[in-house]
């Protein structure tokens, strides 16, 4: 005899033509439980903390603030309540309050990683990039196998123009996860801006291997080759730059420089003129063009 096909309860309701009741989520069940406990034990730290956490896990961040602040008031020596309050304020985009609570949590428990991650998020949202550096260093010490925070530290240094400091964490991020092309790009740029042209080649080439249609990366690699006096290689990448971005004035200007270095006067003039047509303020291109036009 064939066994009856089992249907989940929700499907049975649907087939019967009756709307299926939505099952209560674990989060909403937890909220109700802790709300009842908070009424019974309003001065209990753990109950207030649990209620705040339950609200937060249910996405009810505004409601989480009151019980978590109550928990902090009841037990000001407990780091975890400050920590969670910091996370809740960050979710509400009240970053200054979030920072204060995360800092207090760290003061009470210096080993807290989550609080430092929260500080990084807050500082990044506020554009306080310098402030991100110390918590990121701590996170990387505690999580040496996590590529994300090494990459982020390298990106912060790169953004701030600390190119020497950017190299180490970017290289570590790449060694842990070679799939992020932006790490290769920023590493190549860091070497370029430091004048370490030979070292810039490989990461920029790796960037183009993963993302071949980035005009700025072609331009930077062309600039590296130009500085190494490898003009044929530079011309290839400057040509690719203007193919991908026809209004990239500096691409034409650098093509002009390469052709001038190779003694190809007409091509140099043509590219300098193209550059100046797009951007008349390129003084070096204008100077070089004048030199070429003055020569017989």
Helices and strands as residue ranges (DSSP letters): H 9-15, H 26-40, H 45-57, H 61-74, H 79-91, H 95-108, H 113-126, H 129-142, H 147-160, H 163-176, H 181-193, H 197-210, H 215-227, H 231-244, H 249-261, H 265-278, H 283-294
